[in-house]
Amino acid sequence: MALDAPTAPYDAPMKDLYEMGEMPPMGYVPPKMYAWTIRRERHGEPDKAFEVEVVDTPVLDSHEVLVLVMAAGVNYNGVWAGLGQPISPFDGHGADYHIAGSDASGIVWAVGDKVKRWKVGDEVVVHCNQDDGDDEECNGGDPMFSTSQRIWGYETPDGSFAQFTNVQAQQLMPRPKHLTWEESACYTLTLATAYRMLFGHEPHDLKPGQNVLIWGASGGLGSYAIQLANTAGANAIAVISDETKRDFVLGLGAKGVINRKDFNCWGQLPTVNTPEYAEWFKEARKFGKAIWDITGKGVNVDMVFEHPGEATFPVSTLVCKKGGMVVICAGTTGFNCTFDVRYMWMHQKRLQGSHFAHLKQASAANQLMVQQRLDPCMSEVFPWEELPGAHTKMLRNEHKPGNMSVLVQAPRTGLRTLEDVLEAGPKG
């Protein structure tokens, strides 16, 4: 269908389906598109779960926006969606197929009739929180507490691993123009998640001079947690699992680095007051001393930035200071978290769950990127046809430090504008 849009700056035919990297006329929405899909019967590892299909292009509601996707970010929820674990996304949305992908950079291609803030041609990044916008939490509260809150591309069937994606207008934010399409696509989910974890849970928002222990410090979440701690004047203590990542996290500004492979206190907590517990406690105290070697003797961390879950949670709850906070957003090593509750109640520590971010938090984090105060830490970019392989690397923890992207409509890396894409892409 043809839409009201600025005069097309280039010539292109109107077709029912465009090949990857082939650009339709500005504002023209073809009825079909290519997408990497997951179907319930294919649940499994990424190379089994993901297949390219031709599917219908989304039809917009009045408050929605259609985005032509230039590049998409790779996140662990794509692995979960493919595996169907811990739950199948089909148990939530009930669609016939699932398009994963919760990060994107692209161009506004069509807008619903009630959208006011965005127009065709705007270059944007997409944050992944959706809600219905009509309850108390969405109007004066915290939208992340809304009963309608859901993650686009994971709890909805229409994510970014497609030529077009439909999103709520409130999901859009300006794209940092100094970044390439693939750099713009890799950061929003992990950055906004890290921002809310560190600054979204008053009175335990991270403050100047405080110390925060950051698990998985070389990964997507950790790399932003280090940088955000620096912007707040706090001290990041980075935990890594591979010595080759030490220089990377120090380069981001970590005050100190601990290699967790030097200790043996990981996994579920042994039964309290058994010999196994005594051995675990001895190792956990050694880990705590490694923190003191960075912060000073007797100085425990004010905050623990948690996301591995099962493997690390017992130690996190031990090393956090009295009155401090352990904030957790995931369970990449497992969901059965255990801890010695005596250290929780007697030391009055806070356990805080954290889940992505609302628009104001995501926008504040995005502004830091727009202002070039943060590095996107993009480590790898994959062509469209290697999308399952990118998720396999993440599943097996074989990816490089930082964040990963997949090219969608951008025909190659290094492009920053629509004109670049037109020049580099296939001709219709």
Disulfide bonds with the S-S distance in Angstrom:
none
